[in-house]
Amino acid sequence: DETISVPISEDLIYEDAETFYVNLENPVNATISDGQGKGTILDNDLEPALSINDVTVSEDAGAAIFTVSLSNPSSFPVTVDYSTADGTATAGSDYTAVSGTLTFPAGETDETISVPIVEDVIYEGDETFYVNLAAPANATISDGQGMGTILDNDLEPTLSINDVTVSEDAGAATFTVSLSNPSSFPVTVDYSTADGTAIAGSDYTAASGTLTFNPGKTAKTISVPIVDDLLYEGDETFYVNLSNPANATISDGQGLGTILNDDLPPELMIEALIEDVVDAPDLPEATKTSLIASLETAMKVLEDSNPKNDVAAINVLKAFINKVEAQCDKKIPEEVADDLIAKAQDIIMVLSLGP
């Protein structure tokens, strides 16, 4: 007996049992009765197993690339299905859902899955989603779930409040409190008014409370009632202050409210009343002259800023009112009389309030 040794190559490829042949030929001093020996190589490699990795990307990465790997090559094509699933991230708003089938040609061990990531401006913290493997062919699954982590790149929002200017007769000053960018968390902030040159109670109504921004909202308003009076006092200011924010910081925490005075000084109010007398319809000229003389007397009294003169002017205006009332429906039409009396009473009220 003689032997023939044929070296066998060890590999990692999953494959069927394989055969080769040893052929005899050209015998000397003998004949050949069986000239071919068959060698069978039994595969010692396991059927490959599929696994998928975990991936972490920034929100602005564009896509998360997962790698699906075979534990060892195969001489057979391998397929496996895949699909995404929500974790804390939501398909459509945080990433784009994908699904399909991967095919590994014989000998290949890696394939990739690309999941598009949605870039937004919402402060929401890091979020997760999954890629699941299913229905393998010519392989098993050893790790069938890859976790994708999206790192939020948006800053915690900041709060700011605007300044507002309104006329005294506006009824209210409406301030807007804004978030710099949306948040997936509820945001709250306290507010309260504070006096400047305007005084709560006489120029505006004090207000305080808490604003709540529901997730996704970026603007809330604060309404501060304005007190309309007849006092000539110049423009005045007050403040709305923000404090105690939750899930946000404050970048501009004070809004300035400016109340534009819409009242005339007493002198101009008297001048306007004189014009009303001049323009009054169906008023005898003698009556007009008498009424105008009374109002001009009040004007002369007010030329000196001494507060005592305010009292004297009030008395002159009261006499004016008595004169109008006495001639009502006689020489002065009732509608005209009512208008003149009301305006004279307004001037008296302003003078009574003082400078």
C-alpha positions in Angstrom: 0.0 0.0 0.0 1.0 3.5 -0.7 -0.8 6.8 0.2 -1.4 10.1 -1.4 -1.8 13.2 0.9 -3.9 16.1 -0.5 -3.8 19.3 1.7 -7.2 20.7 2.6 -7.7 24.5 2.9 -9.5 25.6 6.0 -11.9 28.5 5.6 -14.8 30.3 7.4 -17.3 30.0 4.6 -20.6 28.3 5.3 -21.0 25.8 2.4 -22.2 22.4 1.5 -19.9 19.3 1.6 -17.6 19.5 -1.4 -15.8 16.9 -3.5 -12.6 16.5 -5.5 -10.9 13.6 -7.3 -7.6 11.8 -7.4 -7.0 10.1 -10.8 -4.5 7.3 -11.6 -2.9 7.0 -15.0 0.2 5.6 -16.8 0.6 2.3 -14.8 3.9 0.3 -15.2 3.9 -3.5 -14.6 0.3 -3.3 -13.6 -3.2 -2.5 -14.9 -5.8 -0.1 -13.3 -9.1 -1.6 -12.1 -10.4 1.6 -10.3 -8.5 4.7 -11.3 -10.5 7.5 -9.6 -10.7 8.2 -5.8 -13.3 10.8 -4.6 -12.4 13.1 -1.7 -15.3 14.6 0.2 -14.7 17.7 2.4 -17.3 18.1 5.2 -17.9 21.7 6.0 -17.2 22.5 9.7 -18.5 26.1 9.6 -21.7 27.1 11.3 -24.6 28.7 9.5 -23.9 32.4 9.7 -25.8 34.6 12.2 -27.0 38.2 11.4 -26.6 41.1 13.8 -27.2 44.9 13.6 -25.2 47.6 15.4 -26.4 50.6 17.4 -25.9 54.1 16.0 -25.7 57.6 17.5 -25.9 60.7 15.3 -26.5 64.4 15.7 -29.9 65.7 14.6 -28.1 67.5 11.7 -26.3 64.4 10.5 -28.8 63.8 7.6 -29.0 60.1 8.1 -28.2 57.3 10.5 -26.3 54.4 8.9 -26.7 51.0 10.4 -24.5 48.0 9.5 -26.0 44.5 9.3 -23.3 41.9 9.6 -22.9 38.1 9.0 -20.9 36.3 11.5 -19.0 34.5 8.7 -19.3 34.3 4.9 -21.6 32.0 3.2 -21.5 30.4 -0.2 -25.3 30.9 -0.4 -27.1 34.3 -0.9 -28.5 35.5 2.5 -31.6 37.8 2.8 -33.2 39.5 5.8 -36.1 41.9 6.1 -35.8 45.2 8.1 -38.1 47.9 9.3 -37.9 50.9 11.7 -40.0 51.5 14.8 -40.5 54.4 17.1 -38.9 54.8 20.5 -39.0 58.3 22.0 -38.4 59.6 18.4 -41.4 59.7 16.1 -41.4 58.7 12.5 -42.2 61.7 10.2 -41.2 64.4 12.7 -37.8 63.0 14.0 -36.8 60.5 11.3 -38.2 58.9 8.1 -39.5 55.4 8.4 -37.8 52.8 6.2 -38.3 49.1 5.4 -37.1 46.6 2.9 -35.0 43.5 2.3 -31.2 43.2 2.5 -29.5 40.7 0.2 -25.9 39.5 0.9 -24.4 38.0 -2.2 -22.3 34.9 -1.6 -19.1 35.8 0.2 -20.3 39.2 1.4 -20.6 39.9 5.1 -21.8 43.5 5.5 -24.7 45.5 4.2 -26.0 48.9 5.4 -29.4 50.5 6.1 -29.7 54.3 5.8 -32.4 56.0 7.9 -33.0 59.7 7.1 -33.0 62.0 10.2 -35.3 65.1 10.3 -33.6 68.3 11.4 -35.8 70.7 13.4 -35.5 73.7 15.8 -37.4 72.1 18.7 -35.7 71.7 22.0 -36.6 68.1 22.9 -33.6 66.2 24.4 -32.0 63.1 22.9 -34.5 60.6 21.2 -34.3 57.0 20.1 -35.8 54.7 17.4 -35.1 51.1 16.3 -34.3 49.1 13.2 -35.6 45.5 13.5 -34.5 42.5 11.5 -36.9 39.6 10.6 -37.4 36.7 8.2 -33.8 35.6 7.5 -33.0 33.2 4.7 -29.8 31.0 4.8 -28.9 32.6 8.2 -30.1 33.0 11.7 -30.4 36.2 13.7 -28.2 36.7 16.8 -29.0 40.4 17.4 -32.1 41.6 15.6 -32.5 45.1 16.9 -30.4 48.2 16.3 -31.0 51.3 18.4 -30.7 54.7 16.8 -30.0 57.7 19.1 -30.6 61.2 17.8 -28.6 63.8 19.8 -30.6 67.0 20.0 -28.6 70.0 18.7 -31.1 72.7 19.7 -30.5 75.0 22.6 -32.8 75.3 25.6 -35.2 78.1 24.6 -35.0 81.6 26.0 -37.8 83.9 27.0 -38.2 87.6 26.1 -40.9 90.2 26.5 -41.4 93.2 24.2 -42.0 96.9 25.0 -45.4 98.4 24.3 -46.6 102.0 23.7 -50.3 102.8 23.9 -52.5 105.8 24.1 -54.2 106.4 27.5 -57.6 105.6 25.9 -56.4 102.2 24.4 -58.1 100.2 27.1 -55.2 97.8 27.6 -51.5 97.4 26.8 -50.8 93.9 25.4 -47.3 92.5 25.9 -46.0 89.5 24.0 -43.7 87.0 25.7 -41.8 84.9 23.2 -39.7 81.7 23.2 -36.6 81.8 21.0 -37.4 78.3 19.6 -40.1 75.7 20.2 -39.7 73.1 23.0 -41.2 69.6 23.4 -41.5 70.3 27.1 -44.0 72.7 28.7 -42.5 76.0 29.6 -43.8 78.3 32.4 -42.8 81.7 33.6 -44.2 84.1 36.2 -45.0 87.8 35.5 -45.9 90.9 37.5 -46.3 94.6 36.9 -44.2 97.3 38.6 -44.6 101.1 38.7 -42.4 103.4 36.8 -43.7 107.0 36.5 -47.2 105.4 36.1 -48.9 104.4 39.3 -50.9 101.1 39.6 -54.5 101.9 40.4 -54.6 105.4 39.0 -52.8 105.0 35.7 -53.0 101.2 35.1 -54.3 98.1 36.8 -51.6 95.9 38.4 -51.4 92.3 36.9 -49.6 89.2 37.8 -49.7 85.4 37.1 -48.1 82.5 35.3 -47.8 81.9 31.6 -47.7 78.3 30.3 -46.4 77.5 26.9 -47.6 74.1 25.7 -45.1 72.0 23.7 -44.5 73.6 20.3 -45.9 77.0 21.2 -43.7 80.1 21.1 -45.8 83.1 22.0 -48.1 84.2 24.8 -49.6 87.6 25.7 -50.1 89.6 28.9 -52.9 92.2 28.9 -52.5 95.1 31.4 -55.6 97.4 31.7 -54.9 101.1 31.2 -56.9 103.7 33.3 -58.2 106.6 31.1 -58.5 109.8 33.1 -58.8 113.5 32.3 -55.6 114.6 34.0 -53.0 116.3 31.9 -49.9 114.6 33.2 -47.4 113.8 30.3 -46.5 110.3 29.1 -45.9 107.7 31.9 -44.2 104.3 32.1 -44.6 101.0 34.0 -43.0 97.6 33.7 -43.9 93.9 33.3 -41.2 91.7 34.8 -40.6 88.0 34.1 -39.3 85.5 36.8 -39.1 81.8 37.8 -38.8 80.2 34.4 -39.2 76.4 34.0 -37.7 74.5 31.0 -36.3 77.8 29.7 -34.0 80.7 30.6 -34.8 84.5 30.4 -32.9 86.6 27.9 -35.0 89.8 28.2 -37.1 89.8 31.4 -38.5 93.3 31.5 -41.1 94.9 29.2 -41.5 98.6 29.3 -45.1 100.0 29.0 -45.4 103.6 27.9 -48.8 105.3 28.3 -49.2 108.3 25.9 -51.2 111.1 27.5 -54.2 112.1 25.5 -55.5 114.9 27.7 -55.2 118.6 27.1 -54.1 121.1 29.7 -57.0 123.2 31.2 -56.0 126.3 29.2 -56.3 124.4 25.9 -59.6 122.8 27.1 -61.0 126.2 27.7 -59.8 127.4 24.3 -61.6 124.5 22.7 -64.7 125.3 24.6 -64.6 128.9 23.4 -64.4 127.5 19.8 -67.5 125.3 20.5 -69.4 128.4 21.7 -68.4 130.3 18.6 -69.5 127.5 16.3 -72.7 126.6 18.2 -75.7 126.7 15.9 -78.9 128.8 16.6 -77.1 130.7 19.4 -77.8 134.5 19.5 -74.7 136.6 19.2 -75.4 138.4 22.5 -75.5 135.0 24.3 -72.3 133.9 22.5 -70.5 137.1 23.6 -71.6 136.7 27.2 -70.5 133.0 27.4 -67.2 133.7 25.7 -66.5 136.6 28.2 -67.0 134.1 31.1 -64.6 131.6 29.6 -61.9 134.3 28.8 -62.1 135.3 32.5 -61.3 131.8 33.5 -58.4 131.8 31.1 -57.0 135.0 32.6 -57.3 133.6 36.1 -55.2 130.5 35.0 -52.4 132.6 33.5 -50.7 132.5 36.9 -49.8 129.0 38.0 -50.6 129.6 41.6 -52.9 126.7 42.7 -55.2 129.2 44.4 -56.1 130.4 40.9 -57.4 126.9 40.0 -60.0 127.4 42.6 -60.9 130.8 41.3 -61.1 129.4 37.7 -63.4 126.6 39.0 -65.7 129.2 40.4 -65.8 131.1 37.1 -66.6 127.9 35.3 -69.4 127.0 37.7 -70.8 130.4 37.0 -70.5 129.6 33.3 -72.5 126.4 33.8 -75.2 128.3 35.8 -75.5 130.8 33.0 -75.9 128.1 30.4 -78.5 126.2 32.5 -80.5 129.4 33.0 -80.8 130.0 29.3 -81.4 126.4 28.3 -84.4 126.1 26.0 -84.7 129.8 25.9 -81.7 131.2 24.1 -79.6 128.1 24.1 -80.9 124.8 22.5 -80.9 121.9 24.9 -78.5 119.8 22.9 -76.0 122.6 22.7 -76.4 123.4 26.4 -75.8 119.8 27.5 -72.5 119.7 25.4 -71.2 122.9 26.8 -72.0 122.0 30.4 -70.4 118.5 30.0 -67.1 120.0 28.7 -67.1 122.7 31.4 -67.5 120.0 34.0 -64.6 118.1 32.5 -62.4 121.2 32.9 -63.5 121.6 36.5 -62.6 117.9 37.2 -59.1 118.4 35.7 -58.5 121.6 37.8 -59.8 119.7 40.9 -57.2 117.0 40.4 -54.4 119.5 40.5 -51.1 119.6 38.6 
